[in-house]
């Protein structure tokens, strides 16, 4: 993206003061990365900014950013990518699947379990200020049901094992009980806090039961399960609970779902997710249509991973056919920007661009690229085009 009035703002210097770049002396002229830009001082009006008013871009084109990348120098590399490509948003881990938080929280449950003690950064506001100054649409990602820290510290909220103790998945991670309202209220409280800090949108992930083999799930006890309630019933109820908590804040409420959720028309995949249960509640649904995650034979392909364009196109066609209504949620797919293990082909800019093109050909301009390491190649990203439909940020006293 380009900043209006051709003002490029210093990144490294942004963190030298209590509220980042907005506290800089406007008379200063700083130079960094001279091969790209001469950085000039910030107008004094930025120093008084207290809140942000957001307009969601017409098409959100985002990169996933893990907490470590957000907290370190890699964030500046990502901002440079945003400034010079058609990317206009970053999805930032506020709570990841370890249960740790991005920043030191004031939410009571977070403090009780120590989720804020493993916070990744001490200067979240300064970094958000920098992103806003670069017109970056900021999205807070909050993992819900896979929270081993919460499960260990509050066993009453956790999935229990019939043999005693906490139930654990294949990698030994404990899960919280998706039937338990308190788990979702905690996620909603974190969402409210994130919005107060300056995130423009909230995205909930792991809104489901564990995706484990039946042989392992038979040992799982969901103590908060209501009589006759199915996994689908619980997820549907809790999604509405979260929406009710966050929607009054005036920000979009979005949910990540398995890619197969858009294609499977019978059952809930054993995890409680049914596409139609999200369509009339969420502002945006994000199906994770990673070609490497589809099994042999999916969409008629022996090796779906080798057909990134076709797999994404077919998956989104299924999603669109089941959405339909004018007031239904928007679809913003998660696309694969990583190579899974030794699977071939390796995902280069060619495979990434093929997925973006597939989404566009399906009539969907919004997308998020996922790389767990938050490493992205400029060659994989669409070139910068215009300011049309971009985030507008205005300050208030």
C-alpha positions in Angstrom: 0.0 0.0 0.0 0.9 3.6 -0.4 0.5 6.2 2.3 -1.6 9.2 1.4 0.4 12.3 0.7 3.5 10.1 0.1 4.4 10.2 3.8 6.5 7.2 4.7 6.9 6.7 8.4 9.9 5.4 10.3 9.6 1.9 11.5 12.5 1.3 13.7 12.2 4.6 15.5 8.5 3.9 16.2 9.2 1.8 19.2 11.6 4.2 20.9 8.8 6.1 22.7 5.8 5.1 24.9 3.3 5.2 22.0 5.5 4.5 19.0 5.8 6.7 16.0 3.1 9.2 17.0 5.3 10.6 19.8 8.2 11.5 17.4 9.4 15.0 17.1 7.8 16.2 13.8 10.9 18.2 13.0 13.1 15.1 12.8 14.0 13.5 9.5 15.1 10.0 9.7 16.5 7.7 7.0 16.3 3.9 7.1 16.5 1.4 4.2 17.5 4.1 1.8 17.1 1.8 -1.1 13.3 2.0 -0.6 12.4 5.3 0.9 13.4 8.5 2.7 11.4 8.6 5.9 10.1 11.9 7.2 8.7 13.1 10.4 5.1 12.7 11.5 2.6 15.5 11.6 2.0 16.7 15.2 -1.7 15.8 15.0 -0.8 12.1 15.3 0.5 12.7 18.7 -3.0 13.2 20.1 -4.6 10.1 18.6 -6.7 8.2 21.1 -8.9 5.9 19.1 -9.4 4.6 15.5 -12.4 4.5 13.3 -12.1 1.8 10.7 -13.6 1.1 7.3 -13.0 -2.5 6.1 -11.4 -2.6 2.7 -13.7 -3.8 -0.1 -11.4 -6.7 -0.5 -9.3 -7.9 2.4 -5.9 -9.3 1.2 -4.1 -10.4 4.3 -1.0 -12.2 5.6 -1.0 -14.3 8.8 1.5 -13.0 11.4 2.4 -15.2 14.4 3.1 -13.5 17.7 6.9 -13.9 17.4 6.9 -12.2 14.0 4.7 -9.4 15.3 6.9 -8.8 18.3 10.2 -8.8 16.4 11.9 -7.1 13.5 10.1 -9.3 11.0 7.1 -7.1 11.4 9.0 -4.3 9.6 9.7 -6.7 6.7 6.0 -7.5 6.5 5.0 -3.8 6.6 7.4 -3.2 3.7 5.6 -6.0 1.8 2.2 -4.3 2.5 3.5 -1.0 1.4 4.8 -2.3 -1.9 2.1 -4.9 -2.8 -1.7 -5.2 -3.0 -1.8 -6.7 0.5 -3.7 -4.5 2.9 -4.2 -6.4 6.1 -2.4 -8.5 8.7 -4.0 -11.3 10.8 -2.1 -11.2 14.2 -2.1 -13.9 16.8 -3.6 -12.4 20.0 -4.0 -15.9 21.5 -2.5 -18.8 19.7 -2.9 -22.6 20.2 -0.5 -22.6 23.1 -2.8 -20.4 25.2 -0.2 -17.6 25.5 -1.2 -14.1 24.7 0.4 -11.5 22.4 0.4 -8.8 25.2 -0.1 -8.4 28.9 -3.8 -8.7 29.4 -6.1 -7.2 32.0 -8.7 -10.0 31.5 -9.2 -11.7 34.9 -9.0 -15.3 33.5 -5.9 -14.6 31.6 -4.1 -13.3 34.7 -5.4 -16.2 36.8 -3.9 -18.8 34.5 -0.7 -16.9 33.6 -1.6 -16.4 29.9 -0.3 -12.8 30.2 3.0 -13.9 31.8 4.0 -15.6 28.6 3.1 -12.5 26.5 5.2 -12.1 23.4 5.5 -8.3 23.4 5.5 -5.3 25.7 4.8 -2.7 23.1 1.7 -3.8 21.3 0.2 -0.3 21.2 3.3 1.2 19.5 3.3 -1.6 17.0 -0.4 -1.2 16.2 0.2 2.6 15.9 2.8 1.9 13.2 0.5 -0.5 11.3 -2.3 2.0 11.4 -0.1 4.8 10.1 0.7 2.5 7.2 -3.1 2.0 6.6 -2.9 -1.7 7.6 -6.2 -3.3 8.4 -5.4 -5.2 11.7 -7.2 -8.4 12.5 -6.9 -10.2 15.9 -6.9 -14.0 15.7 -8.0 -15.8 18.8 -7.8 -19.5 19.2 -10.7 -20.9 21.3 -10.9 -24.6 22.0 -7.3 -25.6 21.7 -5.9 -23.9 24.7 -3.6 -26.3 26.7 -2.7 -23.5 29.2 -6.3 -22.9 30.1 -7.0 -26.6 30.2 -4.1 -27.3 32.6 -4.8 -24.3 34.9 -8.6 -24.7 35.0 -9.3 -28.5 34.7 -13.0 -27.9 35.5 -13.2 -26.3 32.0 -11.3 -29.1 30.3 -12.0 -32.3 28.4 -11.4 -35.1 30.9 -10.2 -38.6 30.3 -12.3 -41.6 31.3 -9.2 -43.1 32.9 -8.6 -40.0 35.0 -6.9 -36.7 34.5 -7.0 -34.5 31.4 -7.8 -35.9 28.0 -5.0 -35.3 25.5 -4.7 -35.4 21.7 -2.1 -37.2 19.6 0.6 -34.7 20.4 -0.2 -34.6 24.1 -2.0 -31.3 24.1 -4.9 -30.8 26.5 -8.1 -29.2 25.2 -10.8 -27.2 26.9 -14.4 -28.3 26.8 -16.2 -26.7 23.8 -19.5 -27.3 25.6 -18.5 -25.1 28.4 -19.7 -21.5 28.1 -16.9 -20.1 30.3 -14.3 -21.1 27.6 -16.1 -19.0 25.0 -16.8 -16.1 27.4 -13.0 -15.9 28.0 -12.4 -15.7 24.2 -15.0 -13.0 24.0 -13.4 -11.0 26.8 -10.0 -11.2 25.0 -11.7 -10.0 21.8 -13.2 -7.0 23.5 -9.8 -6.1 24.9 -8.1 -6.5 21.5 -10.6 -4.2 19.9 -9.9 -1.7 22.7 -6.2 -1.8 21.8 -6.9 -1.0 18.2 -7.6 -4.2 16.3 -10.2 -3.6 13.5 -11.6 -7.1 13.3 -11.8 -10.3 15.4 -11.2 -13.7 13.9 -11.9 -16.8 16.0 -10.2 -20.1 15.2 -10.6 -23.6 16.6 -14.3 -23.1 17.0 -14.8 -26.8 17.2 -14.2 -30.1 19.0 -10.9 -31.9 18.6 -10.2 -33.5 15.2 -9.0 -36.8 16.6 -9.6 -40.5 15.6 -12.8 -42.1 17.0 -10.6 -44.5 19.1 -9.2 -41.6 21.0 -12.4 -39.6 21.3 -14.2 -42.4 23.0 -12.1 -41.7 26.1 -13.0 -38.0 26.1 -15.5 -36.7 28.7 -17.2 -33.4 28.0 -18.6 -32.6 31.4 -20.4 -29.4 30.4 -22.4 -31.2 27.7 -26.1 -30.7 28.1 -28.6 -33.5 27.9 -29.1 -34.5 24.2 -26.8 -31.8 22.9 -24.6 -32.7 20.0 -21.2 -31.3 19.0 -22.9 -29.3 16.3 -25.5 -28.0 18.7 -22.7 -26.8 21.1 -20.6 -25.1 18.4 -23.7 -23.4 16.9 -24.7 -22.1 20.4 -21.2 -20.9 21.3 -20.7 -19.1 18.0 -23.8 -17.2 18.7 -22.6 -16.4 22.2 -19.3 -15.0 20.8 -21.1 -13.0 18.2 -23.4 -11.5 20.8 -20.4 -10.4 22.9 -18.3 -8.8 20.1 -20.9 -7.5 17.6 -21.9 -4.5 19.8 -18.3 -3.2 19.5 -19.0 -2.5 15.9 -16.3 -4.7 14.4 -16.6 -7.6 12.1 -16.8 -11.1 13.8 -15.3 -13.8 11.7 -14.6 -17.5 12.0 -12.1 -20.0 10.6 -13.4 -23.4 9.6 -12.0 -26.5 8.0 -11.9 -26.4 4.2 -14.0 -29.6 4.1 -16.8 -27.9 6.0 -17.7 -26.1 2.8 -17.8 -29.4 0.8 -19.2 -32.1 3.2 -23.0 -32.0 3.2 -23.7 -34.8 5.6 -22.7 -34.6 9.3 -20.4 -32.2 11.0 -17.0 -33.8 10.3 -17.0 -35.1 13.9 -15.9 -31.6 15.1 -19.3 -29.8 15.3 -18.8 -27.6 12.2 -21.6 -27.3 9.6 -21.3 -24.5 7.0 -24.8 -23.3 7.3 -24.4 -22.7 11.0 -22.0 -19.9 10.4 -23.5 -18.3 7.3 -26.2 -16.3 9.0 -24.2 -15.4 12.1 -20.7 -14.5 11.0 -19.7 -11.4 9.1 -17.0 -13.5 7.3 -16.3 -17.2 7.1 -12.7 -18.3 6.4 -12.5 -21.8 5.0 -9.0 -23.2 5.2 -8.8 -24.6 1.7 -5.1 -25.7 1.8 -4.6 -28.2 -1.1 -2.2 -30.2 1.0 -4.9 -30.9 3.6 -7.3 -32.7 1.2 -7.0 -36.5 1.1 -6.3 -38.6 -1.9 -9.3 -38.6 -4.3 -10.7 -35.2 -3.2 -12.3 -33.4 -6.1 -11.2 -36.3 -8.3 -7.5 -35.7 -7.8 -5.1 -38.5 -6.8 -2.8 -35.8 -5.2 -4.8 -32.7 -4.5 -1.6 -30.9 -3.3 -0.4 -30.9 -6.9 -3.5 -29.0 -8.2 -3.6 -25.8 -6.2 -5.8 -23.9 -8.7 -8.4 -26.6 -9.2 -8.7 -27.6 -5.5 -9.2 -24.0 -4.4 -11.7 -23.3 -7.2 -13.7 -26.5 -6.5 -13.7 -25.9 -2.7 -14.9 -22.3 -3.1 -17.6 -23.3 -5.6 -19.0 -25.6 -2.9 -18.8 -22.7 -0.4 -20.6 -20.3 -2.7 -23.3 -22.7 -3.6 -24.2 -23.2 0.1 -24.1 -19.5 1.0 -26.2 -17.7 -1.5 -28.4 -15.3 0.5 -27.8 -11.6 0.2 -27.3 -11.1 3.9 -25.1 -14.1 4.3 -21.5 -14.0 5.5 -18.7 -13.1 3.1 -16.2 -15.8 2.2 -12.5 -15.0 2.7 -10.5 -18.2 2.1 -7.2 -19.1 3.8 -4.7 -20.0 1.1 -1.6 -22.1 1.4 1.7 -20.3 1.5 3.8 -23.1 2.9 5.0 -26.6 1.9 3.7 -29.4 4.1 6.6 -31.7 5.0 8.1 -33.5 2.0 5.0 -33.3 -0.1 5.4 -32.2 -3.7 5.3 -29.8 -5.3 6.9 -27.3 -3.0 4.8 -24.2 -2.7 6.6 -21.5 -4.6 5.1 -18.1 -5.8 3.6 -20.1 -8.8 1.4 -22.3 -6.6 0.5 -19.4 -4.3 -0.5 -17.2 -7.2 -2.5 -20.1 -8.7 -4.7 -20.2 -5.5 -5.2 -16.4 -5.5 -6.2 -16.6 -9.2 -8.6 -19.5 -8.4 -10.4 -17.3 -5.7 -10.6 -14.4 -8.2 -12.0 -16.6 -10.9 -14.7 -17.7 -8.4 -15.6 -14.1 -7.9 -13.8 -13.8 -4.5 -11.3 -11.0 -4.2 -10.5 -11.4 -0.4 -8.1 -13.9 1.0 -5.5 -14.6 3.7 -2.2 -16.3 3.1 -1.1 -18.7 5.8 2.5 -19.5 6.5 3.1 -20.7 10.1 6.5 -19.0 10.1 5.0 -15.8 8.7 7.5 -15.7 5.9 6.2 -14.5 2.5 7.9 -13.9 -0.8 7.2 -10.6 -2.6 7.0 -12.5 -5.9 4.0 -14.5 -4.6 2.0 -11.3 -3.8 -0.2 -9.3 -6.2 1.5 -6.0 -7.2 0.2 -2.7 -5.7 -2.7 -1.3 -7.8 -4.5 1.5 -6.1 -5.9 3.0 -2.9 -9.5 2.0 -3.9 -11.3 0.4 -1.0 -8.5 0.7 1.4 -8.6 1.2 5.1 -9.3 4.7 6.2 -8.1 5.6 9.7 -9.2 8.8 11.5 -8.1 10.0 14.8 -10.1 11.2 17.7 -9.5 13.0 21.0 
